[in-house]
Amino acid sequence: MYAAIRRYEGVTDSAEAARLVNEGFVPLMRQVSGFVAYFWIDAGDGVMVSTSVFQDQAGADESISKAADFVRDNLASLLPNPPEVMAGVVVASA
């Protein structure tokens, strides 16, 4: 498995961001080949983190691209700062 993690700081409205992600972005992730799981986490203090898990790197890479497009088109005012993006092979899970 392969995971992509995106950390957003300076979130202006976490409840609205969560609603838009749940209604618009989650369905997009489910369509990506090799989809395993997606999580959108409110870490508090204007920080939100997304974790996408896929069977392979291609799915994770596609999710990173789709996330950038979705944020640009739907969340720019709520997520004003570019995310810190990390991706890699899942080496342990439960």
C-alpha positions as CSV (number, residue, x, y, z in Angstrom):
1,M,0.0,0.0,0.0
2,Y,0.9,3.6,-0.5
3,A,-0.2,6.7,1.4
4,A,-0.4,10.4,0.7
5,I,-0.6,12.9,3.6
6,R,-1.4,16.6,3.2
7,R,-1.2,19.0,6.1
8,Y,-3.0,22.3,5.8
9,E,-2.4,25.3,8.2
10,G,-4.3,28.5,8.5
11,V,-7.7,26.9,7.9
12,T,-10.3,29.7,8.2
13,D,-13.5,27.5,8.8
14,S,-12.8,23.9,9.6
15,A,-16.5,22.9,9.8
16,E,-17.2,24.3,6.3
17,A,-14.0,22.7,4.9
18,A,-15.1,19.3,6.4
19,R,-18.5,19.6,4.8
20,L,-17.1,20.4,1.4
21,V,-14.5,17.7,1.6
22,N,-17.1,15.1,2.7
23,E,-19.6,16.1,0.0
24,G,-17.2,16.8,-2.9
25,F,-13.8,15.3,-2.4
26,V,-14.5,12.0,-0.8
27,P,-16.6,10.8,-3.8
28,L,-13.6,11.7,-6.1
29,M,-11.2,9.7,-4.0
30,R,-13.5,6.6,-4.1
31,Q,-13.2,6.7,-7.9
32,V,-9.4,6.6,-7.9
33,S,-8.0,3.2,-8.9
34,G,-6.7,1.2,-6.0
35,F,-8.6,3.3,-3.4
36,V,-8.4,1.9,0.2
37,A,-9.3,4.7,2.6
38,Y,-9.5,8.4,3.1
39,F,-9.4,10.5,6.3
40,W,-9.9,14.2,6.8
41,I,-8.7,15.2,10.3
42,D,-9.3,18.4,12.3
43,A,-6.1,18.7,14.3
44,G,-7.3,22.0,15.9
45,D,-5.8,25.5,15.9
46,G,-6.5,25.9,12.2
47,V,-4.7,22.7,11.1
48,M,-6.4,20.0,9.1
49,V,-4.7,16.8,7.7
50,S,-5.8,14.4,5.0
51,T,-4.6,10.9,4.6
52,S,-5.3,8.9,1.5
53,V,-4.4,5.2,1.2
54,F,-4.1,3.3,-2.1
55,Q,-3.0,-0.1,-3.3
56,D,-0.1,1.5,-5.3
57,Q,1.8,4.7,-5.8
58,A,-0.2,5.6,-9.0
59,G,-3.4,6.0,-6.9
60,A,-1.6,8.1,-4.3
61,D,-0.1,10.3,-7.0
62,E,-3.5,10.8,-8.6
63,S,-5.0,11.7,-5.2
64,I,-2.4,14.4,-4.7
65,S,-3.2,15.9,-8.1
66,K,-7.0,15.7,-7.5
67,A,-6.6,17.3,-4.1
68,A,-4.7,20.2,-5.5
69,D,-7.4,20.8,-8.2
70,F,-10.2,20.4,-5.6
71,V,-8.6,22.9,-3.2
72,R,-8.0,25.4,-5.9
73,D,-11.5,25.1,-7.3
74,N,-13.5,24.7,-4.1
75,L,-11.5,25.5,-0.9
76,A,-9.1,28.3,-1.7
77,S,-10.7,30.7,0.7
78,L,-10.8,28.2,3.5
79,L,-7.4,26.7,3.0
80,P,-5.3,29.8,2.1
81,N,-1.9,28.2,2.5
82,P,-0.3,25.5,0.3
83,P,-0.2,22.1,2.1
84,E,2.8,20.2,3.2
85,V,2.6,17.0,1.2
86,M,4.2,13.7,2.1
87,A,3.8,10.3,0.4
88,G,5.3,6.9,0.7
89,V,5.0,3.2,1.1
90,V,3.0,2.0,4.0
91,V,5.4,-0.2,6.0
92,A,3.2,-1.1,8.9
93,S,-0.6,-1.1,9.5
94,A,-3.2,-2.5,11.7
